[in-house]
């Protein structure tokens, strides 16, 4: 089951691709296969079959499977950042609540798209020489740093802002992996995710 906020429907169109959306259809097929089978568990042919296109179609846009996965990861990173900034809508500026909602969207994305989330931070992408991946990751972290700076009344990203932002990121990143495994999550006892995120946001922003 997919989230309409982030993905296309699970069943891809089987015909009628125009040149502009062929690439998008192949990226979506790749995303689904990564989530179902992992990055090493499918072939370009599998992606073509799921997208309903010929086996020659991917080579109009991608050199090989590695490029298809890199494009899928890139799209996932931009989607993640867009979801985080959208989550800020209506939340009062300069408040810990904005840090909390960023953390909540971070965790939610990791649980919605665990395959994409893992690829963003290692494994397959370690072997890709693509500076766009690094740039996209830094762009997402910049969203956090900007909000931390605003909460602290700073006009720029100071070393203190970066340190606090990194600690917040470290917390939600680790929490995301822990929450993917119920056996690990229960070691923290019973907790309400929003309350936990609110607590860590306030602690990291305290003087």
N, C-alpha and C positions, 0 to 999 in steps of 0.2 A: 504494500500500500504506500502511495506516495503522498507528499504534502504539496497541495496546490500552490503554496507560497513559494516553493523552491523548484519544483520539477514539472515536467510534462506528465500526462497520464502514463501509467505503466505500459499500456499497449501502444506501441508505435504504429504510425501509419505504414501501410504495406505498399503503397504506390503513390504516384503523383508528386514526387519530390521535385521542387524547382531547384535551380542551381544554388540559390541563396540558402536554402534550408537543408540541403543534402549534408553539409558539414555539421549543422546542428543536430540532425537526426543521427548521424554516426557518433557524435559526442554523447548524446543521450543513451544510445545503445551501449556504448563503452561504459558509461556510468552504471547502468543497470547490471552489466556483466561483472564489473568490479565488485559491486555490492553483493552479488550472488555467488561469485566464484573466486574472487580475488584477482589481482592483476596478472597472475601467471596461469590462471585457470581457463582462459579462453583464447581464441584465435581471431585474427582479422575476419576470417570467414564467418565465425560465430556472430561478430558484430554486424556484418553485412546481412546475415540471415535475419537477425532481430530487427534491423532497420528496414528490411524489405528491399534491398538494393543489390546490384550485381557485385561480384567480388572485385571487379575493376574500379568500382565507384570511389573507394577511399583514396585511391592514388591521384585523384584530382585535387585533393586537399592535404594529404598526409603521405610522408615518405614510407612510414612503416607503423607498426603497432605502438612503438615507443612514442611517436609523435601524436598518435591518437590519445594515448593515456596522458601525455603532457598537456594537451589541449583540454582534456576533461578535467584535469587537476586545476588548470588555470581558471577555467570557468567556475569550478567549485569555489576557488578562493575569492573570486569577485562576487559570487553569489553570497558567500559567507559574510563578506564585508558589507554588502548591500543590506543584508538582513540585520546586521548589527546596527547600522546607522538608522534603518527604519524603526528599529525597536526603541530608539530614543525619542520618537515623535510623541509630543505631549508630556514628556517628563521634564520637570523644572530644571533649567540649566544650573550648573554649579552645585548639584546635590549628589550625595552618595547613591541616590536611587538610580542615577544614570549609569554609574559604575555597575550597579547590581544588574540592570537589564542587559548590559553588554555581556556580563558574565553568564547570565541565563541563556542568551542567544548562543553564546559560545558552546555551552554544554549541550543545548538542544540540537545544534548542528552536528555535533559529534555523535549524538545518539541517533539522529535521523539518517545520517550518511556516514556510518563508521568506516566504510571502505575508502571514501574520498578523504575523510579526516585523517586517516592513518597515512595515506599517500602524501598528504601535504607536508608531513613532518619526517619522512624518512623512507627507508626501503627502496622502492622502485625509483623515486625521484632523486635519490642520492646519485644515481648514475646518469642523470640528465644534465647536460651543460646548457641550461637555459636561464639566463639572468632574469627573465620575466617572472619566474617563480619566486625568486628572492625579492624582487621589487614588489610583487603583489603581497607577499607576507609582511614586508615592512609597512606597506600601506595600511594593512589591517591593524598592525600594532600602533601605527600613528593615530588611529581613531581613539584607542585607549589612552595614549599619552596626552592627546589634546584634552580629553575629558578630565584626566587627573590634574593637568595643569590648571584648568578652569576651576575645578573644585578647590584647589590650593591657592587660588588667586594669583596665579603666575601667568605672565604674558608670553613666556617661551618655555621650551622643553629644557629645563635645568637638569643637572645630574640627579638631584633629589627626585624630580618628577619621573625621570627615567628609571631610577631605582624602585620607586613605589609601583610604577607601571609594570615593571618586570616581575615584581613579587606578586602582583595581582594576576598577571598572565600565568605565572608558574602555578599558582593555586588552582585556577579554573582549568588549566591544561591537565594537570595531574588528576583533578577531580573528574574530568571528562573520561579519562581512561579507567579510573576506578569505578565509575558508575556504569560502565559497559559490562562489568562483571559483578552480579549481585552478591557473590560470595565475598568479594573484597569490600563492596559498599557497606555491608552489614557490620564490618569491623568498626565503623564509626558510630555505631548505635543508631537509634531512630533519629531522623532529622527531616526538616522541611527544607527543600532546596532553596527556596527564596529567602528563608530566614538565615540560612547558612551564608548565602551570597551577600545578603545585607550586612551580616556581622563582619565578614572579611573586608567588605568595602569600607565600612566605618573604621575598622582597626587600621587599615592601610592608609587612610586619609587623616588619621588623628595626628595632632601635633606631638 
